[in-house]
Amino acid sequence: MSQQIRKERVAIYPGTFDPVTMGHMDIIRRASKQFDRLIVTVLNNLSKNPLFTVEERTELLRQAAADIPNVEIDSFRDLLVNYVRQKDAQVIVRGIRTVTDFEYELQNASINHSLDPDAETIFMMTNPKYSYLSSSVVKEIAHFGGNVSDFVTPEVEQAMKLKFNRADGEKR
């Protein structure tokens, strides 16, 4: 009987993460249980004007996911399928909140598959308690001095206060 060596199951969870929310963290925690290694990677989305730099987002993710041993945090500035090949990953993980998300993510998955037929995408439905949550909404609430503590980690909340010059908690 020959002994078969099992290849490490590696998944990539790409995103802008500007900022990382509790919804993102829910997907990270759940996906990390499904794979030997989960690489959460910050992308530089050219169509968005981010609040945080790629380096700041990467560091905030490192802090948020520090307690999950099989999660790595990285960033990239390339086509996702190139990054997937570079990391020898088998799966791309995407979170879905709404039908609109599904349509957008299905289009991206189809494009990625046409660029690399080995690039499989797995969709994870968000926990219903985070289905309304987006980074854009969190940034808007923080911009106007609202409480975002239920939506982000304490480190992200503090970083947002500093970005919006509210370290003292005062509203503009």
Solvent accessible surface area in square Angstrom, and as a share of the most:
residue,aa,sasa,rsa
1,M,248,1.11
2,S,107,0.69
3,Q,174,0.78
4,Q,171,0.76
5,I,162,0.82
6,R,154,0.56
7,K,118,0.50
8,E,80,0.36
9,R,106,0.39
10,V,3,0.01
11,A,0,0.00
12,I,0,0.00
13,Y,9,0.03
14,P,3,0.02
15,G,9,0.09
16,T,19,0.11
17,F,6,0.02
18,D,5,0.03
19,P,0,0.00
20,V,2,0.01
21,T,5,0.03
22,M,63,0.28
23,G,11,0.10
24,H,40,0.18
25,M,7,0.03
26,D,22,0.11
27,I,5,0.02
28,I,0,0.00
29,R,97,0.35
30,R,77,0.28
31,A,0,0.00
32,S,10,0.06
33,K,161,0.68
34,Q,98,0.44
35,F,21,0.09
36,D,47,0.24
37,R,61,0.22
38,L,0,0.00
39,I,0,0.00
40,V,0,0.00
41,T,0,0.00
42,V,0,0.00
43,L,42,0.21
44,N,54,0.28
45,N,36,0.18
46,L,168,0.84
47,S,100,0.65
48,K,114,0.48
49,N,144,0.74
50,P,49,0.31
51,L,45,0.23
52,F,5,0.02
53,T,69,0.40
54,V,13,0.07
55,E,114,0.51
56,E,62,0.28
57,R,4,0.02
58,T,12,0.07
59,E,79,0.35
60,L,14,0.07
61,L,0,0.00
62,R,117,0.43
63,Q,75,0.34
64,A,10,0.08
65,A,5,0.04
66,A,84,0.65
67,D,100,0.52
68,I,16,0.08
69,P,133,0.84
70,N,41,0.21
71,V,18,0.10
72,E,65,0.29
73,I,21,0.10
74,D,42,0.22
75,S,41,0.27
76,F,20,0.08
77,R,154,0.56
78,D,85,0.44
79,L,99,0.49
80,L,28,0.14
81,V,2,0.01
82,N,49,0.25
83,Y,5,0.02
84,V,4,0.02
85,R,129,0.47
86,Q,133,0.59
87,K,51,0.22
88,D,83,0.43
89,A,14,0.11
90,Q,55,0.24
91,V,18,0.11
92,I,1,0.01
93,V,0,0.00
94,R,48,0.18
95,G,21,0.20
96,I,3,0.02
97,R,87,0.32
98,T,65,0.38
99,V,113,0.65
100,T,99,0.57
101,D,24,0.13
102,F,83,0.35
103,E,111,0.50
104,Y,122,0.46
105,E,9,0.04
106,L,83,0.41
107,Q,110,0.49
108,N,48,0.25
109,A,16,0.12
110,S,61,0.40
111,I,85,0.43
112,N,18,0.09
113,H,88,0.39
114,S,87,0.56
115,L,91,0.45
116,D,13,0.07
117,P,91,0.57
118,D,116,0.60
119,A,3,0.02
120,E,93,0.42
121,T,31,0.18
122,I,76,0.39
123,F,61,0.26
124,M,27,0.12
125,M,118,0.53
126,T,16,0.09
127,N,49,0.25
128,P,112,0.70
129,K,124,0.52
130,Y,30,0.12
131,S,42,0.27
132,Y,131,0.50
133,L,7,0.03
134,S,25,0.16
135,S,21,0.14
136,S,75,0.49
137,V,65,0.37
138,V,0,0.00
139,K,45,0.19
140,E,108,0.48
141,I,52,0.26
142,A,10,0.08
143,H,66,0.29
144,F,140,0.58
145,G,22,0.21
146,G,33,0.32
147,N,112,0.58
148,V,5,0.03
149,S,54,0.35
150,D,113,0.59
151,F,37,0.15
152,V,3,0.02
153,T,19,0.11
154,P,103,0.65
155,E,75,0.34
156,V,0,0.00
157,E,34,0.15
158,Q,83,0.37
159,A,21,0.16
160,M,1,0.00
161,K,70,0.30
162,L,104,0.52
163,K,73,0.31
164,F,21,0.09
165,N,120,0.61
166,R,9,0.03
167,A,63,0.49
168,D,107,0.56
169,G,48,0.46
170,E,116,0.52
171,K,144,0.61
172,R,180,0.66
